[in-house]
Amino acid sequence: MITDRLPAYGTVPGSAPRPAAGGTRPLRRALTRPSLPALVGLVVVVAVFGVQAPGLLSTGGLAGVLDLAATLGIGAVAVSLLLIAGQFDLSIGVVAVASSLLTALLIGPGGWPAWAALFVSLLAALLVGVVNGVLVVNTGLPSFLVTLATFLVLQGTALAGFEGVTGSSQVQGLDQAPGWSSAAAVFGSSTELGGARFQVSLLWFVGLTALATWALWRTRFGNAVFASGGARTAARELGVAVRRTTVTLFCLTAAAGWLIGSLALLRLESVLVTNAGLSTGIDFVVVAVIGGCLLTGGYGSAIGAAIGALLYAVARHGIALAGWDPRWFQALLGVLLLVALLANGVVRRRLKAVPRS
């Protein structure tokens, strides 16, 4: 059964995480789950905006929430794994923009088939992840600063390079490229249910959340992720491949950025040069922290990040439907983040008190 409980202290790398002792009280066991504060917050926010904006609970409202949560959640789940390992990545938002611009350049002016262009842009995104990871593990520089530098370099290069090649800020007519229809079926399709349209990005979100959760709790790689963030020096002494795990995680966040960009490109059938603000990358970190990941590393879950994305989407969509001033969303997001940080501290103390078999 897939769960989001934290692994037992002293877990041997490569072994499956052990459950808490059978006699543990239900409340105490619940408090060891990183996603609990986000889940409680989600219930509260749904109840509040369900009253303020009844349209939120309609099929159309649900489709709007899930559409926003899916894109945000894909990035947040990838970032959550990196946070658990004690690292940051602020470049994922600009990787999404840059990879979609590269795909559009190859398909439009380049005349490439859609799948070939997508493959090359994926390789380029992975290269960014490798550079980030190698710089972090080889220089010892904070990943926050390394990925901030990557963000600035990519933003300037991608935007200026795109306009330099095309002579404009937009490329259209991409749907005429060979292979576009099959690629659009995978990344840009949608289905109508109950009078509302649900995007294929929701399936990607659910699938990646399940895969990340399984990897964290049932594989040697998951143990290495927790060990890298919880006790890096001890993990190295026990033979955990901390450096390789870190580089792999940066590649995963870069791949998540590529997927976000590809989903938007194939859905809109065009690309527009826009400034990918730093807030885009920070939003993924905020959502992961709201979902239970600690900035100090070693704690968190992919399920928590997914719930955090749902909480974020409900709050944002609910405020819009309720007709509130959109600026209230920033205030609410700050409150949610503060509450999450305080609650996660409680969860961490409770976790240390849970008996281990």
For each residue, the residues with C-beta under 8 A, 3 or more apart:
1:
2: 210 213 214 217 303
3: 33 213 217
4: 33 34 35 213 217 292 301 302 303 304
5: 17 19 20 29 32 33 217 301
6: 17 32 33 34 226 299 301 351
7: 11 17 18 217 223 226
8: 11 17 18 20 356 357
9: 352 356
10: 356
11: 7 8 15 17 18 223 226 227
12: 15 223 238
13: 220 223 224 227 235 238 239 240
14: 220 223
15: 11 12 223
16: 217 218
17: 5 6 7 8 11 217 222 223
18: 7 8 11 356 357
19: 5 357
20: 5 8 24 29 32 354 355 356 357
21: 24 354 355 356 357
22: 357
23: 355
24: 20 21 28 29 354 355
25: 28 29
26: 29 30
27: 30 31
28: 24 25 31 32 350 353 354
29: 5 20 24 25 26 32 33 354
30: 26 27 33 36
31: 27 28 36 346 347 350 351
32: 5 6 20 28 29 347 350 351 354
33: 3 4 5 6 29 30 36 292 301 304 347
34: 4 6 291 292 293 299 300 301 304 344 347
35: 4 38 39 291 292 301 303 304 307
36: 30 31 33 39 40 292 343 347
37: 40 41 290 292 339 340 343 344 347
38: 35 41 42 290 291 292 304 307 308 311 340
39: 35 36 42 43 307
40: 36 37 43 44
41: 37 38 44 45 290 311 336 339 340
42: 38 39 45 46 307 310 311 314
43: 39 40 46 47
44: 40 41 47 48
45: 41 42 48 49 311 314 315 318
46: 42 43 49 50 56 57 314
47: 43 44 50 51
48: 44 45 51 52 318
49: 45 46 52 53 56 314 315 318 319 321 322
50: 46 47 53 54 56 57
51: 47 48 54
52: 48 49 318 322
53: 49 50 56 61 318 321 322 323
54: 50 51 57 58
55: 58 60 61 321
56: 46 49 50 53 61 62 65 314 317 318 321
57: 46 50 54 61 62
58: 54 55 61 62 196
59: 62 63 193 194 195 196
60: 55 63 64 195 196
61: 53 55 56 57 58 64 65 317 321
62: 56 57 58 59 65 66 196
63: 59 60 66 67 193 196 197 198
64: 60 61 67 68 317
65: 56 61 62 68 69 310 313 314 317
66: 62 63 69 70 198 199 202 313
67: 63 64 70 71 198 199 201 202
68: 64 65 71 72 312 313 316 317
69: 65 66 72 73 205 309 310 312 313 314
70: 66 67 73 74 199 201 202 204 205 309
71: 67 68 74 75 201 205 260 263 264
72: 68 69 75 76 283 284 287 309 312 313
73: 69 70 76 77 205 209 287 305 306 309 310
74: 70 71 77 78 201 204 205 208 256 259 260 263
75: 71 72 78 79 92 93 96 253 256 257 260 284
76: 72 73 79 80 284 287 288 291 305 306 308 309
77: 73 74 80 81 205 208 209 212 256 288 302 305 306 309
78: 74 75 81 82 92 208 212 252 253 255 256 284
79: 75 76 82 83 89 92 253 256 284 285 287 288 305
80: 76 77 83 84 212 288 291 293 300 301 302 304 305
81: 77 78 84 85 212 216 225 249 252 253 302
82: 78 79 85 87 88 89 143 249 250 252 253
83: 79 80 86 87 88 229 285 288 289 293 294 295 297 300
84: 80 81 216 225 226 229 293 297 298 299 300
85: 81 82 225 226 228 229 245 246 249 297
86: 83 228 229 232 296 297 298
87: 82 83 136 143 229 246 249 250 297
88: 82 83 142 143 144 147 285
89: 79 82 92 132 143 147 250 253 281 284
90: 93 144 147 148 150 151 278 281 282 285
91: 94 95 128 132 147 148 150 151 154 253 254 257 281
92: 75 78 79 89 95 96 253 254 256 257 260 280 281 284
93: 75 90 96 97 151 257 276 277 278 280 281 283 284
94: 91 97 98 150 151 154 155 158 257 276 280 281
95: 91 92 98 99 125 128 154 253 254 257 258 261
96: 75 92 93 99 100 257 258 260 261 264 276 280
97: 93 94 100 101 155 158 261 274 276
98: 94 95 101 102 124 125 154 155 157 158 261 276
99: 95 96 102 103 121 122 124 125 257 258 261 262
100: 96 97 103 104 121 261 262 264 265 271
101: 97 98 104 105 158 159 162 271 273
102: 98 99 105 106 117 120 121 124 158
103: 99 100 106 107 117 118 120 121 261 262 265 271
104: 100 101 107 108 162 171 174 265 270 271
105: 101 102 108 109 110 162 165 166 171
106: 102 103 110 112 116 117 120 121
107: 103 104 110 111 112 113 114 117 174 177 180
108: 104 105 111 166 171 173 174
109: 105 165 166 171
110: 105 106 107 117
111: 107 108 177
112: 106 107 116 117 120 177
113: 107 116 117 177 178 179
114: 107 117 118 174 177 178 179 180 182 183
115: 118 119 179 182 183
116: 106 112 113 119 120 179
117: 102 103 106 107 110 112 113 114 120 121 177
118: 103 114 115 121 122 183 262
119: 115 116 122 123
120: 102 103 106 112 116 117 123 124
121: 99 100 102 103 106 117 118 124 125 258 261 262
122: 99 118 119 125 126 255 258
123: 119 120 126 127
124: 98 99 102 120 121 127 128
125: 95 98 99 121 122 128 129 254 255 257 258
126: 122 123 129 130 251 254 255 258
127: 123 124 130 131
128: 91 95 124 125 131 132 150 154 254
129: 125 126 132 133 247 250 251 252 253 254 255
130: 126 127 133 134 247 250 251
131: 127 128 134 135 150
132: 89 91 128 129 135 136 143 146 147 150 250 254
133: 129 130 136 137 246 247 248 249 250 251
134: 130 131 137 138 247
135: 131 132 138 139 141 146
136: 87 132 133 139 140 141 143 146 246 250
137: 133 134 242 243 246 247
138: 134 135
139: 135 136 146
140: 136
141: 135 136 145 146
142: 88 145 146
143: 82 87 88 89 132 136 146 147
144: 88 90 147 148
145: 141 142 148 149
146: 132 135 136 139 141 142 143 149 150
147: 88 89 90 91 132 143 144 150 151 281
148: 90 91 144 145 151 152 278
149: 145 146 152 153
150: 90 91 94 128 131 132 146 147 153 154
151: 90 91 93 94 147 148 154 155 278 281
152: 148 149 155 156
153: 149 150 156 157
154: 91 94 95 98 128 150 151 157 158
155: 94 97 98 151 152 158 159 275 276
156: 152 153 159 160
157: 98 153 154 160 161
158: 94 97 98 101 102 154 155 161 162
159: 101 155 156 162 163 273 275
160: 156 157 163 164
161: 157 158 164 165
162: 101 104 105 158 159 165 166 169 273
163: 159 160 166 167 168 169 273
164: 160 161 167
165: 105 109 161 162
166: 105 108 109 162 163 169 171
167: 163 164
168: 163 171
169: 162 163 166 272 273
170: 270 271 272 273
171: 104 105 108 109 166 168 174 270 271
172: 269 270
173: 108 176 270
174: 104 107 108 114 171 177 180 265 269 270 271
175: 180 181 184 269
176: 173 180
177: 107 111 112 113 114 117 174 180
178: 113 114
179: 113 114 115 116 182 183
180: 107 114 174 175 176 177 183 184 266
181: 175 184 185
182: 114 115 179 185 186
183: 114 115 118 179 180 186 187 188 266
184: 175 180 181 187 188 189 266 267 269
185: 181 182 188 189
186: 182 183 189 200 266
187: 183 184 200 262 263 265 266 267
188: 183 184 185 200 263 265 266 267 268 269
189: 184 185 186 199 200
190: 197 198 199 200 267
191: 197 198 200
192: 195 196 197 198
193: 59 63 196 198
194: 59
195: 59 60 192
196: 58 59 60 62 63 192 193
197: 63 190 191 192
198: 63 66 67 190 191 192 193 202
199: 66 67 70 189 190 202 263 267
200: 186 187 188 189 190 191 203 204 263
201: 67 70 71 74 204 205 263 267
202: 66 67 70 198 199 205 206
203: 200 206 207
204: 70 74 200 201 207 208 259 263
205: 69 70 71 73 74 77 201 202 208 209 306 309
206: 202 203 209 210
207: 203 204 210 211
208: 74 77 78 204 205 211 212 256
209: 73 77 205 206 212 213 302 303 305 306
210: 2 206 207 213 214
211: 207 208 214 215
212: 77 78 80 81 208 209 215 216 302
213: 2 3 4 209 210 216 217 301 302 303
214: 2 210 211 217 218 219
215: 211 212 218 219 221 222
216: 81 84 212 213 219 222 225 226 301 302
217: 2 3 4 5 7 16 17 213 214 222
218: 16 214 215 222
219: 214 215 216 222 223
220: 13 14 223 224
221: 215 224 225 245 248
222: 17 215 216 217 218 219 225 226
223: 7 11 12 13 14 15 17 219 220 226 227 240
224: 13 220 221 227 228 235 240 241 242 245
225: 81 84 85 216 221 222 228 229 245 249
226: 6 7 11 84 85 216 222 223 229 230 298
227: 11 13 223 224 230 231 232 234 235 238 240 242
228: 85 86 224 225 232 235 240 242 245 246 297
229: 83 84 85 86 87 225 226 232 296 297 298 299
230: 226 227 235 297 298 299
231: 227 234 235 298
232: 86 227 228 229 235 236 242
233: 236 237
234: 227 231 237 238
235: 13 224 227 228 230 231 232 238 240 242
236: 232 233 239 240 242
237: 233 234
238: 12 13 227 234 235
239: 13 236
240: 13 223 224 227 228 235 236 245
241: 224 244 245
242: 137 224 227 228 232 235 236 245 246
243: 137 246 247
244: 241 247 248
245: 85 221 224 225 228 240 241 242 248 249
246: 85 87 133 136 137 228 242 243 249 250
247: 129 130 133 134 137 243 244 250 251
248: 133 221 244 245 251 252
249: 81 82 85 87 133 225 245 246 252 253
250: 82 87 89 129 130 132 133 136 246 247 253 254
251: 126 129 130 133 247 248 254 255
252: 78 81 82 129 248 249 255 256
253: 75 78 79 81 82 89 91 92 95 129 249 250 256 257
254: 91 92 95 125 126 128 129 132 250 251 257 258
255: 78 122 125 126 129 251 252 258 259
256: 74 75 77 78 79 92 208 252 253 259 260
257: 75 91 92 93 94 95 96 99 125 253 254 260 261
258: 95 96 99 121 122 125 126 254 255 261 262
259: 74 204 255 256 262 263
260: 71 74 75 92 96 256 257 263 264
261: 95 96 97 98 99 100 103 121 257 258 264 265
262: 99 100 103 118 121 187 258 259 265 266
263: 71 74 187 188 199 200 201 204 259 260 266 267
264: 71 96 100 260 261 267 268
265: 100 103 104 174 187 188 261 262 268 269 270 271
266: 180 183 184 186 187 188 262 263 269
267: 184 187 188 190 199 201 263 264
268: 188 264 265 271
269: 172 174 175 184 188 265 266
270: 104 170 171 172 173 174 265
271: 100 101 103 104 170 171 174 265 268
272: 169 170
273: 101 159 162 163 169 170
274: 97
275: 155 159
276: 93 94 96 97 98 155 280
277: 93 280
278: 90 93 148 151 281 282
279: 282 283
280: 92 93 94 96 276 277 283 284
281: 89 90 91 92 93 94 147 151 278 284 285
282: 90 278 279 285 286
283: 72 93 279 280 286 287 312
284: 72 75 76 78 79 89 92 93 280 281 287 288
285: 79 83 88 90 281 282 288 289
286: 282 283 289 290 312 333 337
287: 72 73 76 79 283 284 290 291 305 308 309 311 312
288: 76 77 79 80 83 284 285 291 293 300 304 305 308
289: 83 285 286 292 293 294 295 308 337 340 341 344
290: 37 38 41 286 287 308 311 312 336 337 340
291: 34 35 38 76 80 287 288 300 301 303 304 305 306 307 308 309 311 340
292: 4 33 34 35 36 37 38 289 299 300 301 304 305 308 340 344 347
293: 34 80 83 84 288 289 299 300 301 304 305 344
294: 83 289 297 298 299 300 344 348
295: 83 289
296: 86 229 299
297: 83 84 85 86 87 228 229 230 294
298: 84 86 226 229 230 231 294
299: 6 34 84 229 230 292 293 294 296 344 347 348 351
300: 34 80 83 84 288 291 292 293 294 304 305
301: 4 5 6 33 34 35 80 213 216 291 292 293 304 305
302: 4 77 80 81 209 212 213 216 305 306
303: 2 4 35 209 213 291 306 307
304: 4 33 34 35 38 80 288 291 292 293 300 301 307 308
305: 73 76 77 79 80 209 287 288 291 292 293 300 301 302 308 309
306: 73 76 77 205 209 291 302 303 309 310
307: 35 38 39 42 291 303 304 310 311
308: 38 76 287 288 289 290 291 292 304 305 311 312 340
309: 69 70 72 73 76 77 205 287 291 305 306 312 313
310: 42 65 69 73 306 307 313 314
311: 38 41 42 45 287 290 291 307 308 314 315 336
312: 68 69 72 283 286 287 290 308 309 315 316 333 336
313: 65 66 68 69 72 309 310 316 317
314: 42 45 46 49 56 65 69 310 311 317 318
315: 45 49 311 312 318 319 329 332 333 336
316: 68 312 313 319 320 329
317: 56 61 64 65 68 313 314 320 321
318: 45 48 49 52 53 56 314 315 321 322
319: 49 315 316 322 324 326 328 329 332
320: 316 317 323 324 326
321: 49 53 55 56 61 317 318
322: 49 52 53 318 319
323: 53 320
324: 319 320 328 329
325: 328
326: 319 320 329
327: 330 331
328: 319 324 325 331 332
329: 315 316 319 324 326 332 333
330: 327 333 334
331: 327 328 334 335
332: 315 319 328 329 335 336
333: 286 312 315 329 330 336 337
334: 330 331 337 338
335: 331 332 338 339
336: 41 290 311 312 315 332 333 339 340
337: 286 289 290 333 334 340 341
338: 334 335 341 342
339: 37 41 335 336 342 343
340: 37 38 41 289 290 291 292 308 336 337 343 344
341: 289 337 338 344 345
342: 338 339 345 346
343: 36 37 339 340 346 347
344: 34 37 289 292 293 294 299 340 341 347 348
345: 341 342 348 349
346: 31 342 343 349 350
347: 31 32 33 34 36 37 292 299 343 344 350 351
348: 294 299 344 345 351 352
349: 345 346 352 353
350: 28 31 32 346 347 353 354
351: 6 31 32 299 347 348 354
352: 9 348 349
353: 28 349 350
354: 20 21 24 28 29 32 350 351
355: 20 21 23 24
356: 8 9 10 18 20 21
357: 8 18 19 20 21 22
